[in-house]
Amino acid sequence: MEDPKKKLQEANGLLRNAQNNMFSGKNTEAVELLNKAEVLGREAESQIPDDFQLRSLFQKIEKMRKDLERKGVATRAGGNSQLPFEVQAQLNRIRDHVIKKELKWAQKEMDTFYSKYAGSYTHLPELEEYKQHILKLEAEEQQLASQKAGENQAREQAAEQARELSQQWSEKLRAVPYFDGTSRSVDALLQEQNAYRQAQEVITAYKAISFPAQPSITLESMARDIETRIREFPSRLAQTLQEMAQQVTQSIEDRIDFLNQDTAWQNQPEGKPYIISTREMDQFTSQVEELRPLFADQPSGMESMTNALQQLTEMNMERKNERSKLTVMKPEAITGPQAEEAINTAMMALAQKYPDARVIKSAAIRPWEHKRTEEWADTTKTQWVVKNTSETTVQICAELTSDNCKLFTLHVEKDINTDGTYGKPRSHIMHEEVMANPTVV
């Protein structure tokens, strides 16, 4: 294909020669060169329609035509040499806009032509040709408008589908419970683990959806937030579990240290080693077992806890055995009917808790003592009462099974009435200890 710039250069050269001929009075030669220059310009226009040099060329050509036509020189082929300059100029404006496919301007100039030159000039061949071109441009514009309308409708439908999908998936993402792996509640962390797995499933399904248009900003924000928490959850949960396990381990190790430091009893005649209560040991065991489901995927994380608990259990058992060897009944402090009343009341209290206990020996180890208390009758604090009681302490050595003997220490008390008489005695177990040698009482 020939270079359009070279055609422009050649056309400008012809135009300069035409101008020279026009100034020299050689109008025929000038018109011939002018028309050749325009032909080359039109050929270049098909390739570079928006080139500024091309527009400049046509402007110069049009000006030169007007200059020649003012002299009465016909410059256009096709028999229109007799047209008035103004009519031809209007036709040229229509033609220029048609060539540039500027429909609205071409229509406007066409309307101007009919408004100015109605009559014989409305049947010109050039005008009819331009009308056909305008009709063609109108059809093209209508087709383009229809195509754009279809595209807009398709975009609208896609956008509506995307809005519906966004709403549906927003509800699905909102249904996922919050999780971040930082709660210090075992139940909450177990729920968060389930939420984490649920979130993974939902996000995987969400990513597989092909949205017909851009999802809503809200949905994208929710998805990004959940994806971030999914990514960070394992490490955050691991850190939380490590801290929770360390806390329990530290509590157990503190008690181990306490037992290791409890050595004074070894140098005391009636000293006994301190032991961790069953209730406290059960609490430690409960704490360890409560955490166990959280370590289902990483059981090694529990080793420090379980090892510490095992060590404390063994130490406590050794101390229990040692303490049981040192546990003996205190000597009786009272005898006779006063002692019998206290012992019988204590026996009944023991039988309520251990009905199968076989009593080996019993004794009232503290004389009856008077006790006066003053306090509110109840929480309403509307009545102040004074109580006078008499109390003592009883010890009972009893065999619970063939290899389990315990020393029970019970409190016994009875009310002193205003007339000096006594109410019915009552008793409860204060504490109990294993005895390794029940014959030493």
GUKEPA-213023 format. One line per 8 residues: number of its first residue (from 1); their letters; for each residue x, y, z of C-alpha. Coordinates in Angstrom, 3 decimals. Example, Ala and Ser with C-alpha at 12.3 -4.5 7.8 and 13.67 -1.06 7.14 Angstrom:
<sites>
1 = as = 12.300 -4.500 7.800  13.670 -1.060 7.140
</sites>
This chain:
<sites>
1 = medpkkkl = 0.000 0.000 0.000  1.328 3.412 -1.020  2.451 5.696 1.772  -0.337 8.270 2.516  2.225 10.801 3.744  3.950 10.689 0.354  0.566 11.343 -1.311  0.039 14.337 0.956
9 = qeangllr = 3.451 15.672 0.062  2.710 15.251 -3.668  -0.740 16.834 -3.280  0.742 19.882 -1.534  3.245 20.235 -4.391  0.434 20.159 -6.982  -1.514 22.713 -4.919  1.441 25.114 -4.885
17 = naqnnmfs = 1.790 24.792 -8.685  -1.968 25.395 -9.045  -1.687 28.572 -6.976  1.216 29.770 -9.121  -0.838 29.139 -12.311  -3.846 30.926 -10.813  -1.737 33.973 -9.974  -0.311 33.861 -13.532
25 = gknteave = -3.819 33.765 -15.035  -3.516 30.173 -16.153  -6.858 29.201 -14.566  -7.473 26.061 -16.637  -4.110 24.630 -15.648  -4.730 25.724 -12.065  -8.105 23.869 -11.908  -6.545 20.721 -13.356
33 = llnkaevl = -3.736 20.733 -10.792  -6.222 21.603 -8.027  -8.424 18.603 -8.844  -5.391 16.276 -8.996  -4.292 17.526 -5.590  -7.757 16.818 -4.166  -7.789 13.291 -5.662  -4.491 12.515 -3.958
41 = greaesqi = -5.851 14.031 -0.720  -8.966 11.847 -0.871  -6.819 8.758 -1.417  -4.730 9.642 1.623  -7.898 10.354 3.639  -8.981 6.705 3.449  -5.852 5.779 5.395  -5.287 8.756 7.703
49 = pddfqlrs = -8.676 10.508 8.004  -7.757 12.446 11.158  -4.368 13.733 10.069  -4.028 17.501 10.676  -1.952 17.964 7.502  -4.808 16.399 5.544  -7.320 18.857 7.016  -4.979 21.719 6.194
57 = lfqkiekm = -4.725 20.502 2.592  -8.504 20.394 2.112  -8.878 23.839 3.675  -6.334 25.252 1.169  -8.055 23.453 -1.718  -11.478 24.797 -0.688  -10.114 28.342 -0.359  -8.510 28.174 -3.792
65 = rkdlerkg = -11.755 26.880 -5.328  -13.636 29.806 -3.812  -11.010 32.227 -5.141  -11.327 30.765 -8.678  -15.126 30.596 -8.560  -15.268 34.285 -7.600  -13.466 34.911 -10.877  -16.149 32.862 -12.646
73 = vatraggn = -13.925 29.839 -13.161  -15.666 26.441 -12.801  -13.599 24.202 -10.567  -15.825 21.127 -10.060  -16.576 18.270 -12.397  -20.091 16.914 -12.918  -21.882 19.879 -14.455  -22.273 21.983 -11.333
81 = sqlpfevq = -20.112 24.798 -12.585  -23.221 26.960 -12.902  -24.075 26.672 -9.189  -23.750 29.820 -7.128  -20.762 29.925 -4.879  -22.895 29.864 -1.674  -24.845 26.791 -2.863  -21.699 24.936 -3.774
89 = aqlnrird = -20.055 25.916 -0.479  -23.027 24.493 1.465  -22.832 21.283 -0.557  -19.144 21.096 0.218  -19.838 21.406 3.946  -22.344 18.550 3.738  -19.840 16.461 1.800  -17.040 17.097 4.317
97 = hvikkelk = -19.168 15.928 7.236  -20.378 12.887 5.300  -16.798 11.931 4.497  -15.860 12.284 8.167  -19.001 10.340 9.157  -20.141 13.214 11.342  -23.837 12.376 11.077  -25.296 15.097 13.284
105 = waqkemdt = -23.297 17.825 11.582  -24.135 16.431 8.125  -27.852 16.408 9.052  -27.587 19.945 10.382  -25.883 21.216 7.219  -28.472 19.328 5.102  -31.290 21.036 7.017  -29.549 24.365 6.498
113 = fyskyags = -29.322 23.668 2.740  -33.060 22.962 2.465  -33.929 25.999 4.551  -31.797 28.308 2.404  -32.056 26.836 -1.086  -35.509 25.236 -1.363  -36.668 24.906 -4.947  -34.613 23.987 -7.955
121 = ythlpele = -31.425 23.290 -5.986  -33.073 20.504 -3.916  -32.857 18.045 -6.822  -29.159 18.235 -7.449  -27.449 14.868 -8.066  -24.808 15.699 -5.489  -27.472 16.459 -2.904  -29.246 13.156 -3.612
129 = eykqhilk = -25.949 11.321 -3.253  -25.271 13.032 0.083  -28.796 12.178 1.251  -28.135 8.505 0.533  -24.889 8.672 2.431  -26.679 10.313 5.385  -29.350 7.601 5.310  -26.611 5.007 5.350
137 = leaeeqql = -24.919 6.761 8.288  -28.285 6.903 10.095  -28.767 3.173 9.540  -25.255 2.486 10.812  -25.839 4.678 13.864  -29.171 2.969 14.546  -27.526 -0.425 14.240  -24.728 0.712 16.552
145 = asqkagen = -27.270 2.094 19.019  -29.188 -1.174 18.907  -25.970 -3.099 19.430  -25.033 -0.866 22.361  -28.533 -1.244 23.793  -28.149 -5.014 23.594  -24.747 -4.824 25.218  -26.113 -2.532 27.943
153 = qareqaae = -29.006 -4.912 28.543  -26.589 -7.827 28.790  -24.447 -5.839 31.232  -27.557 -4.968 33.253  -28.597 -8.614 33.391  -25.074 -9.661 34.371  -24.978 -6.954 37.043  -28.353 -8.062 38.429
161 = qarelsqq = -27.222 -11.684 38.504  -24.020 -10.576 40.244  -26.058 -8.626 42.821  -28.234 -11.672 43.532  -25.202 -13.938 43.789  -23.467 -11.382 46.026  -26.483 -11.316 48.329  -26.639 -15.112 48.492
169 = wseklrav = -22.926 -15.490 49.217  -22.914 -12.614 51.677  -25.518 -14.520 53.703  -23.434 -17.705 53.476  -20.291 -15.918 54.658  -22.184 -14.180 57.468  -23.378 -17.611 58.622  -19.779 -18.621 59.377
177 = pyfdgtsr = -19.161 -18.001 63.121  -16.265 -15.717 63.993  -12.937 -17.384 64.720  -9.416 -16.116 65.293  -7.807 -18.698 67.590  -7.229 -16.302 70.503  -10.046 -17.210 72.913  -9.007 -18.625 76.291
185 = svdallqe = -12.152 -20.733 76.649  -11.865 -24.402 75.708  -15.492 -24.573 74.536  -15.036 -21.384 72.498  -11.851 -22.714 70.860  -13.547 -26.007 69.972  -16.338 -24.000 68.348  -13.749 -21.873 66.539
193 = qnayrqaq = -12.073 -25.005 65.172  -15.427 -26.057 63.717  -15.962 -22.530 62.356  -12.476 -22.641 60.784  -13.283 -25.873 58.952  -16.672 -24.489 57.908  -15.010 -21.310 56.606  -12.546 -23.335 54.517
201 = evitayka = -15.409 -25.189 52.836  -17.407 -22.014 52.193  -14.444 -20.062 50.788  -13.456 -22.974 48.527  -17.005 -23.071 47.153  -17.059 -19.262 46.820  -13.855 -19.214 44.759  -15.324 -21.790 42.396
209 = isfpaqps = -18.237 -19.472 41.525  -17.946 -17.526 38.257  -19.651 -14.174 38.777  -21.169 -12.675 35.569  -20.080 -9.226 36.808  -18.100 -7.672 39.644  -19.220 -8.993 43.077  -20.342 -6.432 45.652
217 = itlesmar = -17.705 -4.567 47.647  -19.250 -5.928 50.854  -18.929 -9.527 49.663  -15.328 -9.088 48.514  -14.442 -7.449 51.841  -16.054 -10.294 53.831  -14.284 -12.899 51.702  -10.902 -11.198 52.165
225 = dietrire = -11.444 -11.017 55.932  -12.346 -14.713 56.189  -9.441 -15.729 53.941  -7.063 -13.732 56.150  -8.387 -15.385 59.308  -8.207 -18.836 57.676  -4.563 -18.170 56.805  -3.675 -16.918 60.303
233 = fpsrlaqt = -5.844 -19.273 62.377  -3.475 -22.302 62.653  -0.546 -20.256 63.986  -2.722 -18.187 66.317  -4.446 -21.289 67.680  -1.093 -23.028 68.188  0.173 -19.998 70.132  -2.983 -19.878 72.267
241 = lqemaqqv = -2.828 -23.601 73.055  0.841 -23.327 73.963  0.086 -20.487 76.378  -2.881 -22.332 77.928  -0.838 -25.504 78.348  2.037 -23.528 79.873  -0.360 -21.927 82.340  -1.665 -25.312 83.557
249 = tqsiedri = 1.849 -26.771 83.580  3.131 -23.836 85.624  0.337 -24.266 88.186  1.237 -27.951 88.599  4.961 -27.235 88.774  4.339 -24.588 91.446  2.741 -27.284 93.616  5.649 -29.624 92.881
257 = dflnqdta = 8.065 -26.924 94.055  5.953 -26.403 97.157  6.088 -30.105 98.028  9.840 -30.187 97.453  10.237 -27.334 99.927  7.980 -28.948 102.540  10.665 -30.722 104.598  10.242 -29.231 108.102
265 = wqnqpegk = 7.951 -32.089 109.176  10.863 -34.504 108.946  12.467 -32.919 112.023  9.277 -32.539 114.080  8.110 -35.290 116.488  4.475 -35.101 115.422  5.101 -33.581 112.004  3.447 -34.871 108.875
273 = pyiistre = 4.136 -34.182 105.211  1.759 -31.839 103.420  -0.327 -33.493 100.702  -2.284 -32.018 97.828  -6.005 -32.459 98.423  -8.042 -34.799 96.258  -10.135 -31.818 95.178  -7.082 -29.903 93.961
281 = mdqftsqv = -5.663 -32.951 92.188  -9.016 -33.506 90.523  -8.959 -29.884 89.363  -5.560 -30.361 87.761  -6.707 -33.569 86.079  -9.870 -31.839 84.878  -7.879 -28.951 83.404  -5.589 -31.331 81.521
289 = eelrplfa = -8.466 -33.437 80.198  -10.428 -30.349 79.254  -7.596 -29.251 76.982  -7.073 -32.695 75.422  -9.650 -32.335 72.573  -7.868 -29.170 71.443  -4.629 -31.135 70.984  -6.188 -33.916 68.894
297 = dqpsgmes = -4.083 -32.852 65.898  -0.910 -32.213 67.929  -0.893 -34.521 70.987  2.783 -33.788 71.613  1.717 -30.345 72.848  0.324 -31.975 75.987  3.486 -33.750 77.034  4.661 -31.051 79.445
305 = mtnalqql = 1.288 -30.979 81.184  0.838 -34.713 81.447  4.434 -35.248 82.603  4.057 -32.572 85.299  0.738 -34.020 86.449  2.228 -37.517 86.564  5.144 -36.251 88.641  2.841 -34.422 91.071
313 = temnmerk = 0.590 -37.491 91.363  3.524 -39.745 92.198  4.979 -37.277 94.701  1.599 -36.816 96.350  1.068 -40.572 96.562  4.444 -41.060 98.233  3.571 -38.362 100.748  0.169 -39.899 101.371
321 = nerskltv = 1.852 -43.205 102.151  4.330 -41.499 104.441  1.580 -39.483 106.125  -0.580 -42.576 106.584  2.275 -44.192 108.546  2.414 -41.165 110.835  -1.359 -40.876 111.278  -2.480 -42.109 114.728
329 = mkpeaitg = -5.457 -41.387 116.942  -5.084 -38.736 119.633  -5.633 -39.814 123.230  -9.117 -39.534 124.661  -9.856 -36.389 126.659  -13.148 -37.422 128.312  -14.808 -40.712 129.186  -18.099 -41.878 130.602
337 = pqaeeain = -21.589 -40.717 129.573  -20.349 -37.348 128.210  -17.939 -39.143 125.906  -20.501 -41.775 124.919  -23.028 -39.116 123.853  -20.471 -37.409 121.630  -19.136 -40.696 120.200  -22.617 -42.075 119.445
345 = tammalaq = -23.565 -38.859 117.625  -20.317 -39.012 115.623  -20.957 -42.692 114.803  -24.325 -41.811 113.284  -22.789 -39.025 111.189  -20.111 -41.436 109.929  -22.694 -44.120 109.123  -24.623 -41.691 106.957
353 = kypdarvi = -21.642 -41.267 104.645  -19.997 -44.686 105.072  -22.741 -47.149 106.053  -20.416 -50.163 105.609  -17.597 -48.766 107.745  -16.351 -51.125 110.493  -15.315 -49.094 113.542  -12.073 -50.204 115.159
361 = ksaairpw = -11.792 -47.564 117.830  -13.328 -44.213 118.803  -12.536 -41.480 121.317  -13.612 -37.983 122.361  -10.322 -36.129 122.066  -11.476 -32.727 123.364  -13.571 -31.855 126.428  -16.968 -30.256 125.936
369 = ehkrteew = -16.506 -26.487 125.597  -19.012 -23.667 125.781  -19.272 -21.398 122.721  -21.255 -18.180 122.278  -21.998 -16.666 118.839  -23.911 -13.563 117.813  -25.079 -13.085 114.229  -27.972 -12.190 111.958
377 = adttktqw = -30.669 -14.828 111.704  -30.618 -14.686 107.856  -29.488 -12.602 104.933  -32.331 -10.126 105.371  -30.525 -8.895 108.515  -33.787 -8.203 110.301  -33.147 -10.302 113.405  -30.016 -10.480 115.558
385 = vvkntset = -29.672 -13.781 117.385  -27.393 -15.050 120.106  -26.495 -18.747 120.193  -24.958 -20.727 123.005  -23.585 -24.145 122.136  -21.427 -26.840 123.673  -18.963 -28.607 121.344  -16.314 -31.302 121.280
393 = tvqicael = -14.211 -33.329 118.807  -14.374 -37.085 118.204  -11.964 -39.328 116.290  -13.006 -42.660 114.846  -10.690 -45.263 113.357  -12.717 -47.304 110.876  -12.019 -49.898 108.223  -13.776 -49.142 104.946
401 = tsdncklf = -12.429 -52.124 103.001  -10.026 -54.883 103.829  -7.052 -52.760 102.807  -8.365 -49.250 103.452  -8.476 -47.859 106.953  -9.121 -44.210 107.775  -9.011 -41.919 110.761  -12.065 -39.621 110.804
409 = tlhvekdi = -12.155 -36.402 112.823  -15.711 -35.201 113.529  -17.155 -32.099 115.130  -20.000 -32.620 117.642  -22.139 -29.835 119.090  -25.448 -29.224 120.877  -27.435 -26.090 121.669  -27.708 -24.761 125.251
417 = ntdgtygk = -31.275 -23.665 125.871  -32.163 -20.567 127.901  -33.236 -22.770 130.839  -29.851 -24.468 130.936  -30.951 -27.688 129.243  -29.296 -29.083 126.093  -30.696 -29.705 122.662  -30.138 -32.795 120.536
425 = prshimhe = -26.450 -33.204 119.580  -25.392 -33.121 115.887  -22.161 -33.990 114.115  -20.288 -33.769 110.788  -16.972 -35.045 109.425  -14.309 -32.340 109.426  -11.566 -34.358 107.711  -10.384 -37.888 107.133
433 = evmanptv = -6.972 -39.465 106.629  -5.686 -42.869 105.568  -4.033 -44.878 108.334  -1.313 -47.294 107.279  -1.313 -49.074 110.638  -4.792 -49.070 112.255  -3.529 -51.135 115.182  -1.491 -48.139 116.378
441 = v = -4.311 -46.066 117.821
</sites>
